[in-house]
Amino acid sequence: MFSAAPTTPAEYWDKYKPYRGEGDQLRPAAGAFDWTGIPGHGPGAELLGNPATALDLGPAEGENAAFLARQGVRVTAVDFSSAQVDRARRFWADEPRLTFVHAEACAFLFKEEQRFDAIYSTWGAVWFTDPEKLLPLVAARLARGGVFGFSHREPVVGQYGAQQMGGKWLEGRETELTVLRWQYTAEQWADVLKRHGFMSVRAEELPNPDRAALGTLLVTATAG
Ligand SMILES: C[S@@+](CC[C@H](N)C(=O)[O-])C[C@H]1O[C@@H](n2cnc3c(N)ncnc32)[C@H](O)[C@@H]1O
């Protein structure tokens, strides 16, 4: 019997934020740039400087990319989940400065020839890709002085480097699929980024307002 259970990481992410409502799904608000997933909490797009072009790695529904596009930034948003890209294209069809690309982040960066003023990822592909593969590719596509920024959930103490993500984390899963995510402390990220030639590294933990919940690890750096 046919099983809809994912067998690749991209299919796994097809199950992210499934829509179970009636009629067309309404697009999310894009009223602010959000690093933390908690509306109104933490800094915003100012961390990216004043870019003319930006690349979003792992946008899913794409509201951060849409926010930047509405500020006048030309945004390319790359996600390897076909379901996420299809939905984001529907949501933001009226944003002329925003382009969604269906591709794996490293594959896209390897082929791309343009340099971007800002490259960012909010709980996105940077969290789920081996930094030893991804960071050289990001460095090569970041304009001189451009900003690389990313966030992920604050790691559980002692769980650093490549971590197996519980296969039943997303809804509608019948079978397990191991997906990896790479997470570090602020100090570890600073070392990893400097080793790959990034400068002006700022890495910090933003505590969750709900003290019982994990916060956000937020990192920015510039290209050398
Ligand atoms: C937890 S969601 C985060 C979505 C969004 N950035 C946000 O802030 O809500 C992770 C997204 O990253 C995408 N992703 C993960 N690894 C990727 C990769 N290697 N290449 C491209 N997209 C990837 C997934 O498909 C998914 O849409």
The ligand as an SDF file (V2000), in Angstrom:
LIG
                    3D

 27 29  0  0  0  0  0  0  0  0999 V2000
   11.6030   25.1350   10.5880 C   0  0  0  0  0  0  0  0  0  0  0  0
   11.3620   25.6620    8.9070 S   0  0  0  0  0  0  0  0  0  0  0  0
   11.7530   27.3890    9.1010 C   0  0  0  0  0  0  0  0  0  0  0  0
   10.9560   28.2540    8.1890 C   0  0  0  0  0  0  0  0  0  0  0  0
   11.0770   29.7620    8.2520 C   0  0  0  0  0  0  0  0  0  0  0  0
   12.4010   30.2410    7.9420 N   0  0  0  0  0  0  0  0  0  0  0  0
   10.5880   30.3570    9.5360 C   0  0  0  0  0  0  0  0  0  0  0  0
   11.2880   31.2130   10.1050 O   0  0  0  0  0  0  0  0  0  0  0  0
    9.4920   30.0130    9.9840 O   0  0  0  0  0  0  0  0  0  0  0  0
   12.7940   25.0430    8.0480 C   0  0  0  0  0  0  0  0  0  0  0  0
   12.7390   25.2670    6.5390 C   0  0  0  0  0  0  0  0  0  0  0  0
   14.0500   25.0640    6.0040 O   0  0  0  0  0  0  0  0  0  0  0  0
   13.9460   24.2900    4.8190 C   0  0  0  0  0  0  0  0  0  0  0  0
   15.2140   23.5740    4.6300 N   0  0  0  0  0  0  0  0  0  0  0  0
   15.8310   22.7320    5.5020 C   0  0  0  0  0  0  0  0  0  0  0  0
   16.9860   22.2850    5.0010 N   0  0  0  0  0  0  0  0  0  0  0  0
   17.1280   22.8340    3.7760 C   0  0  0  0  0  0  0  0  0  0  0  0
   18.1200   22.7610    2.7610 C   0  0  0  0  0  0  0  0  0  0  0  0
   19.2250   22.0110    2.9260 N   0  0  0  0  0  0  0  0  0  0  0  0
   17.9410   23.4570    1.6180 N   0  0  0  0  0  0  0  0  0  0  0  0
   16.8300   24.2290    1.4480 C   0  0  0  0  0  0  0  0  0  0  0  0
   15.8510   24.3400    2.3690 N   0  0  0  0  0  0  0  0  0  0  0  0
   15.9910   23.6540    3.5230 C   0  0  0  0  0  0  0  0  0  0  0  0
   12.7580   23.3730    5.0590 C   0  0  0  0  0  0  0  0  0  0  0  0
   12.2130   22.8540    3.8720 O   0  0  0  0  0  0  0  0  0  0  0  0
   11.8010   24.2950    5.8160 C   0  0  0  0  0  0  0  0  0  0  0  0
   10.9490   24.9780    4.9370 O   0  0  0  0  0  0  0  0  0  0  0  0
  1  2  1  0
  2  3  1  0
  2 10  1  0
  3  4  1  0
  4  5  1  0
  5  6  1  0
  5  7  1  0
  7  8  2  0
  7  9  1  0
 10 11  1  0
 11 12  1  0
 11 26  1  0
 12 13  1  0
 13 14  1  0
 13 24  1  0
 14 15  1  0
 14 23  1  0
 15 16  2  0
 16 17  1  0
 17 18  1  0
 17 23  2  0
 18 19  1  0
 18 20  2  0
 20 21  1  0
 21 22  2  0
 22 23  1  0
 24 25  1  0
 24 26  1  0
 26 27  1  0
M  CHG  2   2   1   9  -1
M  END
$$$$
